[in-house]
């Protein structure tokens, strides 16, 4: 049964959009992971993970690495939800 679930997880991950590069980096850092640790787990180079998180021109992972990276990001997102946007403070009425 686990094999079926793994196949379903892989299928979903292969089609799920990845979060923006800044969110990828936030999630990794929130869990205290280094670029090297993520790269080692995904069997890619440190520079590859860095490129996936690049704010200037991020690259997109492909194939099994993408599926594994999406799974990692999804699990981290469950642990570290995106912070809520700051509440809008109503401005004081203009003096009359």
PDB file as gemmi writes it, atoms N, CA and C in Angstrom:
CRYST1    1.000    1.000    1.000  90.00  90.00  90.00 P 1                      
ATOM      1  N   UNK A   1       0.827  -1.190   0.000  1.00  0.00           N  
ATOM      2  CA  UNK A   1       0.000   0.000   0.000  1.00  0.00           C  
ATOM      3  C   UNK A   1       0.869   1.251   0.000  1.00  0.00           C  
ATOM      4  N   UNK A   2       1.981   1.213   0.739  1.00  0.00           N  
ATOM      5  CA  UNK A   2       2.887   2.363   0.804  1.00  0.00           C  
ATOM      6  C   UNK A   2       3.404   2.726  -0.586  1.00  0.00           C  
ATOM      7  N   UNK A   3       3.635   1.724  -1.406  1.00  0.00           N  
ATOM      8  CA  UNK A   3       4.117   1.973  -2.770  1.00  0.00           C  
ATOM      9  C   UNK A   3       3.087   2.772  -3.568  1.00  0.00           C  
ATOM     10  N   UNK A   4       1.813   2.459  -3.390  1.00  0.00           N  
ATOM     11  CA  UNK A   4       0.756   3.206  -4.070  1.00  0.00           C  
ATOM     12  C   UNK A   4       0.712   4.648  -3.586  1.00  0.00           C  
ATOM     13  N   UNK A   5       0.819   4.833  -2.272  1.00  0.00           N  
ATOM     14  CA  UNK A   5       0.816   6.192  -1.724  1.00  0.00           C  
ATOM     15  C   UNK A   5       2.013   6.983  -2.221  1.00  0.00           C  
ATOM     16  N   UNK A   6       3.167   6.330  -2.286  1.00  0.00           N  
ATOM     17  CA  UNK A   6       4.366   6.999  -2.798  1.00  0.00           C  
ATOM     18  C   UNK A   6       4.168   7.419  -4.247  1.00  0.00           C  
ATOM     19  N   UNK A   7       3.533   6.567  -5.043  1.00  0.00           N  
ATOM     20  CA  UNK A   7       3.281   6.895  -6.445  1.00  0.00           C  
ATOM     21  C   UNK A   7       2.327   8.075  -6.564  1.00  0.00           C  
ATOM     22  N   UNK A   8       1.307   8.100  -5.716  1.00  0.00           N  
ATOM     23  CA  UNK A   8       0.352   9.217  -5.724  1.00  0.00           C  
ATOM     24  C   UNK A   8       1.048  10.502  -5.289  1.00  0.00           C  
ATOM     25  N   UNK A   9       1.853  10.429  -4.226  1.00  0.00           N  
ATOM     26  CA  UNK A   9       2.602  11.607  -3.771  1.00  0.00           C  
ATOM     27  C   UNK A   9       3.486  12.150  -4.883  1.00  0.00           C  
ATOM     28  N   UNK A  10       4.162  11.270  -5.590  1.00  0.00           N  
ATOM     29  CA  UNK A  10       5.052  11.693  -6.674  1.00  0.00           C  
ATOM     30  C   UNK A  10       4.267  12.339  -7.804  1.00  0.00           C  
ATOM     31  N   UNK A  11       3.112  11.794  -8.116  1.00  0.00           N  
ATOM     32  CA  UNK A  11       2.284  12.352  -9.183  1.00  0.00           C  
ATOM     33  C   UNK A  11       1.798  13.749  -8.819  1.00  0.00           C  
ATOM     34  N   UNK A  12       1.333  13.915  -7.596  1.00  0.00           N  
ATOM     35  CA  UNK A  12       0.867  15.230  -7.145  1.00  0.00           C  
ATOM     36  C   UNK A  12       2.023  16.220  -7.125  1.00  0.00           C  
ATOM     37  N   UNK A  13       3.166  15.807  -6.588  1.00  0.00           N  
ATOM     38  CA  UNK A  13       4.325  16.703  -6.495  1.00  0.00           C  
ATOM     39  C   UNK A  13       4.819  17.128  -7.868  1.00  0.00           C  
ATOM     40  N   UNK A  14       4.692  16.248  -8.849  1.00  0.00           N  
ATOM     41  CA  UNK A  14       5.199  16.580 -10.187  1.00  0.00           C  
ATOM     42  C   UNK A  14       4.368  17.661 -10.866  1.00  0.00           C  
ATOM     43  N   UNK A  15       3.149  17.886 -10.397  1.00  0.00           N  
ATOM     44  CA  UNK A  15       2.273  18.881 -11.021  1.00  0.00           C  
ATOM     45  C   UNK A  15       2.021  20.102 -10.136  1.00  0.00           C  
ATOM     46  N   UNK A  16       2.410  20.003  -8.878  1.00  0.00           N  
ATOM     47  CA  UNK A  16       2.153  21.101  -7.948  1.00  0.00           C  
ATOM     48  C   UNK A  16       3.133  22.242  -8.194  1.00  0.00           C  
ATOM     49  N   UNK A  17       2.632  23.469  -8.208  1.00  0.00           N  
ATOM     50  CA  UNK A  17       3.556  24.594  -8.360  1.00  0.00           C  
ATOM     51  C   UNK A  17       4.408  24.737  -7.103  1.00  0.00           C  
ATOM     52  N   UNK A  18       5.651  25.093  -7.299  1.00  0.00           N  
ATOM     53  CA  UNK A  18       6.534  25.341  -6.166  1.00  0.00           C  
ATOM     54  C   UNK A  18       6.322  26.764  -5.674  1.00  0.00           C  
ATOM     55  N   UNK A  19       6.581  27.000  -4.398  1.00  0.00           N  
ATOM     56  CA  UNK A  19       6.456  28.377  -3.902  1.00  0.00           C  
ATOM     57  C   UNK A  19       7.523  29.267  -4.534  1.00  0.00           C  
ATOM     58  N   UNK A  20       7.350  30.574  -4.447  1.00  0.00           N  
ATOM     59  CA  UNK A  20       8.365  31.488  -4.972  1.00  0.00           C  
ATOM     60  C   UNK A  20       9.717  31.252  -4.286  1.00  0.00           C  
ATOM     61  N   UNK A  21      10.772  31.680  -4.938  1.00  0.00           N  
ATOM     62  CA  UNK A  21      12.132  31.450  -4.440  1.00  0.00           C  
ATOM     63  C   UNK A  21      12.329  31.959  -3.015  1.00  0.00           C  
ATOM     64  N   UNK A  22      11.798  33.129  -2.701  1.00  0.00           N  
ATOM     65  CA  UNK A  22      11.971  33.689  -1.353  1.00  0.00           C  
ATOM     66  C   UNK A  22      11.321  32.792  -0.303  1.00  0.00           C  
ATOM     67  N   UNK A  23      10.180  32.202  -0.631  1.00  0.00           N  
ATOM     68  CA  UNK A  23       9.491  31.309   0.304  1.00  0.00           C  
ATOM     69  C   UNK A  23      10.261  30.004   0.446  1.00  0.00           C  
ATOM     70  N   UNK A  24      10.860  29.520  -0.624  1.00  0.00           N  
ATOM     71  CA  UNK A  24      11.681  28.306  -0.550  1.00  0.00           C  
ATOM     72  C   UNK A  24      12.814  28.518   0.451  1.00  0.00           C  
ATOM     73  N   UNK A  25      13.466  29.669   0.327  1.00  0.00           N  
ATOM     74  CA  UNK A  25      14.584  29.995   1.217  1.00  0.00           C  
ATOM     75  C   UNK A  25      14.095  30.160   2.655  1.00  0.00           C  
ATOM     76  N   UNK A  26      12.961  30.836   2.840  1.00  0.00           N  
ATOM     77  CA  UNK A  26      12.414  31.044   4.181  1.00  0.00           C  
ATOM     78  C   UNK A  26      12.131  29.711   4.863  1.00  0.00           C  
ATOM     79  N   UNK A  27      11.536  28.789   4.131  1.00  0.00           N  
ATOM     80  CA  UNK A  27      11.203  27.489   4.701  1.00  0.00           C  
ATOM     81  C   UNK A  27      12.462  26.721   5.099  1.00  0.00           C  
ATOM     82  N   UNK A  28      13.459  26.721   4.227  1.00  0.00           N  
ATOM     83  CA  UNK A  28      14.712  26.022   4.538  1.00  0.00           C  
ATOM     84  C   UNK A  28      15.351  26.612   5.788  1.00  0.00           C  
ATOM     85  N   UNK A  29      15.439  27.928   5.833  1.00  0.00           N  
ATOM     86  CA  UNK A  29      16.069  28.590   6.971  1.00  0.00           C  
ATOM     87  C   UNK A  29      15.249  28.433   8.250  1.00  0.00           C  
ATOM     88  N   UNK A  30      13.925  28.417   8.135  1.00  0.00           N  
ATOM     89  CA  UNK A  30      13.068  28.258   9.316  1.00  0.00           C  
ATOM     90  C   UNK A  30      13.350  26.938  10.023  1.00  0.00           C  
ATOM     91  N   UNK A  31      13.708  25.929   9.255  1.00  0.00           N  
ATOM     92  CA  UNK A  31      13.994  24.620   9.837  1.00  0.00           C  
ATOM     93  C   UNK A  31      15.472  24.475  10.198  1.00  0.00           C  
ATOM     94  N   UNK A  32      16.251  25.518   9.937  1.00  0.00           N  
ATOM     95  CA  UNK A  32      17.675  25.484  10.274  1.00  0.00           C  
ATOM     96  C   UNK A  32      18.510  24.639   9.338  1.00  0.00           C  
ATOM     97  N   UNK A  33      18.024  24.446   8.119  1.00  0.00           N  
ATOM     98  CA  UNK A  33      18.762  23.642   7.147  1.00  0.00           C  
ATOM     99  C   UNK A  33      19.717  24.520   6.347  1.00  0.00           C  
ATOM    100  N   UNK A  34      20.886  23.979   6.055  1.00  0.00           N  
ATOM    101  CA  UNK A  34      21.836  24.683   5.200  1.00  0.00           C  
ATOM    102  C   UNK A  34      21.610  24.268   3.751  1.00  0.00           C  
ATOM    103  N   UNK A  35      22.166  25.052   2.846  1.00  0.00           N  
ATOM    104  CA  UNK A  35      22.105  24.679   1.430  1.00  0.00           C  
ATOM    105  C   UNK A  35      22.750  23.311   1.222  1.00  0.00           C  
ATOM    106  N   UNK A  36      23.847  23.062   1.926  1.00  0.00           N  
ATOM    107  CA  UNK A  36      24.563  21.794   1.793  1.00  0.00           C  
ATOM    108  C   UNK A  36      23.704  20.612   2.237  1.00  0.00           C  
ATOM    109  N   UNK A  37      22.956  20.788   3.329  1.00  0.00           N  
ATOM    110  CA  UNK A  37      22.113  19.699   3.826  1.00  0.00           C  
ATOM    111  C   UNK A  37      21.007  19.361   2.832  1.00  0.00           C  
ATOM    112  N   UNK A  38      20.374  20.376   2.287  1.00  0.00           N  
ATOM    113  CA  UNK A  38      19.312  20.137   1.304  1.00  0.00           C  
ATOM    114  C   UNK A  38      19.908  19.505   0.053  1.00  0.00           C  
ATOM    115  N   UNK A  39      21.029  20.030  -0.396  1.00  0.00           N  
ATOM    116  CA  UNK A  39      21.681  19.487  -1.591  1.00  0.00           C  
ATOM    117  C   UNK A  39      22.045  18.020  -1.393  1.00  0.00           C  
ATOM    118  N   UNK A  40      22.591  17.699  -0.243  1.00  0.00           N  
ATOM    119  CA  UNK A  40      22.976  16.320   0.042  1.00  0.00           C  
ATOM    120  C   UNK A  40      21.762  15.395   0.042  1.00  0.00           C  
ATOM    121  N   UNK A  41      20.679  15.841   0.670  1.00  0.00           N  
ATOM    122  CA  UNK A  41      19.464  15.020   0.729  1.00  0.00           C  
ATOM    123  C   UNK A  41      18.871  14.784  -0.653  1.00  0.00           C  
ATOM    124  N   UNK A  42      18.972  15.791  -1.523  1.00  0.00           N  
ATOM    125  CA  UNK A  42      18.376  15.695  -2.858  1.00  0.00           C  
ATOM    126  C   UNK A  42      19.358  15.189  -3.911  1.00  0.00           C  
ATOM    127  N   UNK A  43      20.598  14.933  -3.491  1.00  0.00           N  
ATOM    128  CA  UNK A  43      21.642  14.421  -4.396  1.00  0.00           C  
ATOM    129  C   UNK A  43      21.927  15.391  -5.542  1.00  0.00           C  
ATOM    130  N   UNK A  44      22.001  16.680  -5.188  1.00  0.00           N  
ATOM    131  CA  UNK A  44      22.356  17.721  -6.157  1.00  0.00           C  
ATOM    132  C   UNK A  44      23.472  18.569  -5.544  1.00  0.00           C  
ATOM    133  N   UNK A  45      23.996  19.486  -6.327  1.00  0.00           N  
ATOM    134  CA  UNK A  45      25.046  20.367  -5.825  1.00  0.00           C  
ATOM    135  C   UNK A  45      24.444  21.514  -5.008  1.00  0.00           C  
ATOM    136  N   UNK A  46      25.253  22.060  -4.120  1.00  0.00           N  
ATOM    137  CA  UNK A  46      24.840  23.209  -3.308  1.00  0.00           C  
ATOM    138  C   UNK A  46      24.416  24.357  -4.205  1.00  0.00           C  
ATOM    139  N   UNK A  47      25.165  24.581  -5.283  1.00  0.00           N  
ATOM    140  CA  UNK A  47      24.858  25.671  -6.216  1.00  0.00           C  
ATOM    141  C   UNK A  47      23.493  25.478  -6.869  1.00  0.00           C  
ATOM    142  N   UNK A  48      23.082  24.242  -7.039  1.00  0.00           N  
ATOM    143  CA  UNK A  48      21.776  23.961  -7.637  1.00  0.00           C  
ATOM    144  C   UNK A  48      20.661  24.430  -6.713  1.00  0.00           C  
ATOM    145  N   UNK A  49      20.756  24.085  -5.434  1.00  0.00           N  
ATOM    146  CA  UNK A  49      19.737  24.518  -4.469  1.00  0.00           C  
ATOM    147  C   UNK A  49      19.755  26.038  -4.361  1.00  0.00           C  
ATOM    148  N   UNK A  50      20.943  26.615  -4.358  1.00  0.00           N  
ATOM    149  CA  UNK A  50      21.061  28.075  -4.303  1.00  0.00           C  
ATOM    150  C   UNK A  50      20.356  28.716  -5.495  1.00  0.00           C  
ATOM    151  N   UNK A  51      20.497  28.122  -6.672  1.00  0.00           N  
ATOM    152  CA  UNK A  51      19.834  28.653  -7.873  1.00  0.00           C  
ATOM    153  C   UNK A  51      18.315  28.531  -7.761  1.00  0.00           C  
ATOM    154  N   UNK A  52      17.825  27.483  -7.123  1.00  0.00           N  
ATOM    155  CA  UNK A  52      16.381  27.321  -6.933  1.00  0.00           C  
ATOM    156  C   UNK A  52      15.824  28.396  -6.009  1.00  0.00           C  
ATOM    157  N   UNK A  53      16.679  28.936  -5.136  1.00  0.00           N  
ATOM    158  CA  UNK A  53      16.257  29.962  -4.177  1.00  0.00           C  
ATOM    159  C   UNK A  53      16.651  31.372  -4.602  1.00  0.00           C  
ATOM    160  N   UNK A  54      17.270  31.501  -5.749  1.00  0.00           N  
ATOM    161  CA  UNK A  54      17.777  32.803  -6.189  1.00  0.00           C  
ATOM    162  C   UNK A  54      16.639  33.799  -6.392  1.00  0.00           C  
ATOM    163  N   UNK A  55      16.789  34.985  -5.805  1.00  0.00           N  
ATOM    164  CA  UNK A  55      15.761  36.019  -5.944  1.00  0.00           C  
ATOM    165  C   UNK A  55      15.856  36.725  -7.290  1.00  0.00           C  
ATOM    166  N   UNK A  56      17.045  36.730  -7.886  1.00  0.00           N  
ATOM    167  CA  UNK A  56      17.222  37.439  -9.157  1.00  0.00           C  
ATOM    168  C   UNK A  56      16.638  36.655 -10.324  1.00  0.00           C  
ATOM    169  N   UNK A  57      17.025  35.405 -10.443  1.00  0.00           N  
ATOM    170  CA  UNK A  57      16.531  34.588 -11.553  1.00  0.00           C  
ATOM    171  C   UNK A  57      16.535  33.122 -11.117  1.00  0.00           C  
ATOM    172  N   UNK A  58      15.507  32.728 -10.356  1.00  0.00           N  
ATOM    173  CA  UNK A  58      15.500  31.350  -9.867  1.00  0.00           C  
ATOM    174  C   UNK A  58      15.325  30.353 -11.007  1.00  0.00           C  
ATOM    175  N   UNK A  59      15.970  29.211 -10.853  1.00  0.00           N  
ATOM    176  CA  UNK A  59      15.763  28.118 -11.792  1.00  0.00           C  
ATOM    177  C   UNK A  59      14.748  27.169 -11.169  1.00  0.00           C  
ATOM    178  N   UNK A  60      14.176  26.323 -11.978  1.00  0.00           N  
ATOM    179  CA  UNK A  60      13.179  25.373 -11.501  1.00  0.00           C  
ATOM    180  C   UNK A  60      13.757  23.962 -11.551  1.00  0.00           C  
ATOM    181  N   UNK A  61      13.621  23.218 -10.466  1.00  0.00           N  
ATOM    182  CA  UNK A  61      14.078  21.831 -10.494  1.00  0.00           C  
ATOM    183  C   UNK A  61      13.211  20.998 -11.427  1.00  0.00           C  
ATOM    184  N   UNK A  62      13.773  19.899 -11.890  1.00  0.00           N  
ATOM    185  CA  UNK A  62      13.043  19.004 -12.800  1.00  0.00           C  
ATOM    186  C   UNK A  62      13.182  17.557 -12.350  1.00  0.00           C  
ATOM    187  N   UNK A  63      12.310  16.742 -12.891  1.00  0.00           N  
ATOM    188  CA  UNK A  63      12.391  15.301 -12.671  1.00  0.00           C  
ATOM    189  C   UNK A  63      12.246  14.900 -11.213  1.00  0.00           C  
ATOM    190  N   UNK A  64      12.952  13.835 -10.834  1.00  0.00           N  
ATOM    191  CA  UNK A  64      12.821  13.328  -9.465  1.00  0.00           C  
ATOM    192  C   UNK A  64      13.285  14.333  -8.412  1.00  0.00           C  
ATOM    193  N   UNK A  65      14.254  15.177  -8.775  1.00  0.00           N  
ATOM    194  CA  UNK A  65      14.714  16.193  -7.827  1.00  0.00           C  
ATOM    195  C   UNK A  65      13.585  17.176  -7.517  1.00  0.00           C  
ATOM    196  N   UNK A  66      12.799  17.526  -8.527  1.00  0.00           N  
ATOM    197  CA  UNK A  66      11.679  18.438  -8.325  1.00  0.00           C  
ATOM    198  C   UNK A  66      10.649  17.815  -7.390  1.00  0.00           C  
ATOM    199  N   UNK A  67      10.352  16.550  -7.624  1.00  0.00           N  
ATOM    200  CA  UNK A  67       9.375  15.862  -6.784  1.00  0.00           C  
ATOM    201  C   UNK A  67       9.842  15.815  -5.331  1.00  0.00           C  
ATOM    202  N   UNK A  68      11.115  15.487  -5.135  1.00  0.00           N  
ATOM    203  CA  UNK A  68      11.653  15.414  -3.779  1.00  0.00           C  
ATOM    204  C   UNK A  68      11.694  16.799  -3.132  1.00  0.00           C  
ATOM    205  N   UNK A  69      12.077  17.819  -3.902  1.00  0.00           N  
ATOM    206  CA  UNK A  69      12.143  19.189  -3.380  1.00  0.00           C  
ATOM    207  C   UNK A  69      10.741  19.682  -3.023  1.00  0.00           C  
ATOM    208  N   UNK A  70       9.763  19.396  -3.869  1.00  0.00           N  
ATOM    209  CA  UNK A  70       8.378  19.788  -3.586  1.00  0.00           C  
ATOM    210  C   UNK A  70       7.891  19.115  -2.305  1.00  0.00           C  
ATOM    211  N   UNK A  71       8.244  17.866  -2.136  1.00  0.00           N  
ATOM    212  CA  UNK A  71       7.837  17.143  -0.922  1.00  0.00           C  
ATOM    213  C   UNK A  71       8.463  17.788   0.315  1.00  0.00           C  
ATOM    214  N   UNK A  72       9.750  18.114   0.222  1.00  0.00           N  
ATOM    215  CA  UNK A  72      10.429  18.779   1.333  1.00  0.00           C  
ATOM    216  C   UNK A  72       9.753  20.107   1.656  1.00  0.00           C  
ATOM    217  N   UNK A  73       9.515  20.915   0.631  1.00  0.00           N  
ATOM    218  CA  UNK A  73       8.905  22.229   0.850  1.00  0.00           C  
ATOM    219  C   UNK A  73       7.503  22.105   1.440  1.00  0.00           C  
ATOM    220  N   UNK A  74       6.730  21.131   0.971  1.00  0.00           N  
ATOM    221  CA  UNK A  74       5.376  20.932   1.509  1.00  0.00           C  
ATOM    222  C   UNK A  74       5.415  20.557   2.989  1.00  0.00           C  
ATOM    223  N   UNK A  75       6.343  19.682   3.356  1.00  0.00           N  
ATOM    224  CA  UNK A  75       6.457  19.284   4.762  1.00  0.00           C  
ATOM    225  C   UNK A  75       6.910  20.462   5.617  1.00  0.00           C  
ATOM    226  N   UNK A  76       7.858  21.253   5.098  1.00  0.00           N  
ATOM    227  CA  UNK A  76       8.316  22.424   5.846  1.00  0.00           C  
ATOM    228  C   UNK A  76       7.203  23.463   5.966  1.00  0.00           C  
ATOM    229  N   UNK A  77       6.389  23.607   4.920  1.00  0.00           N  
ATOM    230  CA  UNK A  77       5.282  24.572   4.956  1.00  0.00           C  
ATOM    231  C   UNK A  77       4.248  24.180   6.011  1.00  0.00           C  
ATOM    232  N   UNK A  78       4.078  22.881   6.248  1.00  0.00           N  
ATOM    233  CA  UNK A  78       3.171  22.435   7.309  1.00  0.00           C  
ATOM    234  C   UNK A  78       3.716  22.834   8.681  1.00  0.00           C  
ATOM    235  N   UNK A  79       5.033  22.748   8.831  1.00  0.00           N  
ATOM    236  CA  UNK A  79       5.664  23.093  10.107  1.00  0.00           C  
ATOM    237  C   UNK A  79       5.785  24.599  10.315  1.00  0.00           C  
ATOM    238  N   UNK A  80       6.013  25.316   9.215  1.00  0.00           N  
ATOM    239  CA  UNK A  80       6.274  26.761   9.287  1.00  0.00           C  
ATOM    240  C   UNK A  80       5.380  27.505   8.298  1.00  0.00           C  
ATOM    241  N   UNK A  81       4.105  27.661   8.620  1.00  0.00           N  
ATOM    242  CA  UNK A  81       3.202  28.370   7.702  1.00  0.00           C  
ATOM    243  C   UNK A  81       3.711  29.783   7.425  1.00  0.00           C  
ATOM    244  N   UNK A  82       3.351  30.280   6.268  1.00  0.00           N  
ATOM    245  CA  UNK A  82       3.742  31.646   5.895  1.00  0.00           C  
ATOM    246  C   UNK A  82       3.165  32.618   6.908  1.00  0.00           C  
ATOM    247  N   UNK A  83       3.953  33.603   7.310  1.00  0.00           N  
ATOM    248  CA  UNK A  83       3.431  34.579   8.272  1.00  0.00           C  
ATOM    249  C   UNK A  83       2.277  35.369   7.677  1.00  0.00           C  
ATOM    250  N   UNK A  84       1.332  35.700   8.534  1.00  0.00           N  
ATOM    251  CA  UNK A  84       0.190  36.503   8.079  1.00  0.00           C  
ATOM    252  C   UNK A  84       0.674  37.907   7.748  1.00  0.00           C  
ATOM    253  N   UNK A  85       0.087  38.519   6.733  1.00  0.00           N  
ATOM    254  CA  UNK A  85       0.483  39.894   6.420  1.00  0.00           C  
ATOM    255  C   UNK A  85       0.159  40.803   7.598  1.00  0.00           C  
ATOM    256  N   UNK A  86       0.959  41.848   7.796  1.00  0.00           N  
ATOM    257  CA  UNK A  86       0.691  42.739   8.932  1.00  0.00           C  
ATOM    258  C   UNK A  86      -0.693  43.364   8.816  1.00  0.00           C  
ATOM    259  N   UNK A  87      -1.329  43.492   9.957  1.00  0.00           N  
ATOM    260  CA  UNK A  87      -2.674  44.084   9.981  1.00  0.00           C  
ATOM    261  C   UNK A  87      -2.589  45.558   9.606  1.00  0.00           C  
ATOM    262  N   UNK A  88      -3.559  45.994   8.865  1.00  0.00           N  
ATOM    263  CA  UNK A  88      -3.631  47.404   8.487  1.00  0.00           C  
ATOM    264  C   UNK A  88      -4.122  48.201   9.690  1.00  0.00           C  
ATOM    265  N   UNK A  89      -3.352  49.169  10.089  1.00  0.00           N  
ATOM    266  CA  UNK A  89      -3.752  50.040  11.196  1.00  0.00           C  
ATOM    267  C   UNK A  89      -4.530  51.193  10.596  1.00  0.00           C  
ATOM    268  N   UNK A  90      -5.779  51.372  11.047  1.00  0.00           N  
ATOM    269  CA  UNK A  90      -6.554  52.471  10.468  1.00  0.00           C  
ATOM    270  C   UNK A  90      -5.873  53.806  10.776  1.00  0.00           C  
ATOM    271  N   UNK A  91      -5.859  54.653   9.787  1.00  0.00           N  
ATOM    272  CA  UNK A  91      -5.231  55.959   9.999  1.00  0.00           C  
ATOM    273  C   UNK A  91      -6.183  56.851  10.791  1.00  0.00           C  
ATOM    274  N   UNK A  92      -5.586  57.721  11.551  1.00  0.00           N  
ATOM    275  CA  UNK A  92      -6.384  58.652  12.361  1.00  0.00           C  
ATOM    276  C   UNK A  92      -7.077  59.640  11.441  1.00  0.00           C  
ATOM    277  N   UNK A  93      -8.287  60.039  11.801  1.00  0.00           N  
ATOM    278  CA  UNK A  93      -8.974  61.020  10.949  1.00  0.00           C  
ATOM    279  C   UNK A  93      -8.190  62.333  10.913  1.00  0.00           C  
ATOM    280  N   UNK A  94      -8.261  62.982   9.797  1.00  0.00           N  
ATOM    281  CA  UNK A  94      -7.563  64.263   9.632  1.00  0.00           C  
ATOM    282  C   UNK A  94      -8.178  65.295  10.568  1.00  0.00           C  
ATOM    283  N   UNK A  95      -7.331  66.128  11.185  1.00  0.00           N  
ATOM    284  CA  UNK A  95      -7.885  67.159  12.073  1.00  0.00           C  
ATOM    285  C   UNK A  95      -8.766  68.121  11.296  1.00  0.00           C  
ATOM    286  N   UNK A  96      -9.817  68.553  11.953  1.00  0.00           N  
ATOM    287  CA  UNK A  96     -10.775  69.448  11.288  1.00  0.00           C  
ATOM    288  C   UNK A  96     -10.333  70.885  11.330  1.00  0.00           C  
TER     289      UNK A  96                                                      
END                                                                             
